[in-house]
Structures are given as C-alpha cells and as structure tokens.
Amino acid sequence: MTQVYFIGAGPGDPELLTVKGQRLIAEADLVLYAGSLVPPEVVACAKEGARVADSAPLNLEETHALMMETVKAGGAVVRVHTGDPSLYGAIREQMALLDRDGVAYAVVPGVTAGFAAAAAAAKSYTVPEVTQTLIFTRIAGKTPVPETEGLRALAAHGSAMCIYLSAGDPEGVQAALLAGGLAKTTLVVMAYRVGWPEEKVVETELGSLAASARSNDFTRQTVFLILPGQSEADAGQAKSLLYDDTFKHMYRK
C-alpha cells in the first residue's frame, strides 16, 4: 500500500497542479511542502484536520521523521515539490530513506518551470530542420557540474536549452554559450518566478543576456530559454510538415 506520494506542484500557479496531485493533497493526513518555492495556495486544498507543514527550515532527517510519524500512525503523506520532482527535485535521498524503512511511495509528475516559461512566452523549443533537441542544465555553482556537461560543451550542439539555477551568474552563462559557438543574435527568453503573481518574461538576444538580466534584477528564481533559429530574422523560415497538404500519413489520404 502506497503511503507517501511525491507530487510535482508545478511552477507556482495553483491551476497548473495536476488533477491527480490535487486529489492526493486533499486526501492526505500530512502535507509537507517546500514553502520557499511552493506557494501556500497550492496546498490550500488540504482537508480539514490535515497537518500542513513547511519543509523549508527542515533538514532531510527532520522531514523524514515527520513523514514516518504519519506513516506509523497509518496515515497518508504527500511531499510537495516545486515544478516536477524529477528535475533538481532532491527526491533520491528521500526515497532512499523510505526504501530503508520499507515504506511504499510513488511519484506524481508536475509542470516544470521550463515548460511553463515556454508557454508564457508562446515559444516552441523545437524548430523543424533547425533543432529537435532540448537540453535541461545549469551552470556550475555550489553544486558542481561534470566537465563534459559544462555550458560551453553543451552549447556546441546548437540545440535548444533551458538553463536553471544560474541567474546569479548571467555573465558566466552568456560567456559560456558564446564560447560554445552560439550566435550573439540567438533568441533568449528569461522567465522570472513563472506561474507566480509577480511573473515577468523578457525576450533578448544572447549578446545582451547578462545586461538584460541585471537591468531586470533577475538574480534568482529565473530560467533562461536558449532558442536557436527563433530570432526575428529566422521567423517563418521553418515550418512543420505535419499539416502540409503534401505530407501523407495513415490518417490522411
């Protein structure tokens, strides 16, 4: 019997929580959420009498102890993470403790900020015949990045990128991407606190990424969308074949 669910809360907008995630929150006896990243409105659907706790000031052992207290009493726990739990979600160590203690768990996906940002900007990561690959990554900081996954090496692929946890060093992001071969005119979308009331989305070019980030005070909680082949000069040059009248498939004669 599953007693613990890891739930992706989405980027911040309570309406971007999945129906399944909302149902499980409403049924849980303990709702443990990261209050520094997940707004209280996301967990406002918790049932009367449920314990709702902010995990922001707690360490791993403390959050596990809270979960185990409810599990041992026969209750259900939801651990609510920002975005999608699989991306920079720090769930592996939590699941390892549950495995150790023989507790069954499951993961419910959520909308990650990278996709919410693309939607807010009305952009597509993929462009026919230009790029069909999307890379999620971050610049090295307190958490190191493998040398083969540095921004300069990844930029050499010329694919679309979504860069997380890097707003503190926009100059480093810009320099690495340019050194990797991306053009200064490459379209960049910067999305600050996407899904929150104070959301702000700004478009710029790679050559102006750092200056634009600084002028908008995007120093945290910002994702950078790097979109080759989508500058104004590229507009309308690439189109999908899916709806072309000469493109035949099993559903279209």
Secondary structure by P-SEA (a helix, b strand, c coil): ccccccccccccccccccaaaaaaaaaccbbbcccccccccccccccccbbbbbcccccaaaaaaaaaaaaaabbbbbbcccccccccccaaaaaaaaaaacccbbbbbcccaaaaaaaaacccccccccccbbbbbbcccccccccccccccccccccbbbbccccccaaaaaaaaaaaccccccbbbbbcccccccbbbbbbcccaaaaaaaaacccccbbbbbbcccccccccccccccccccccccccc
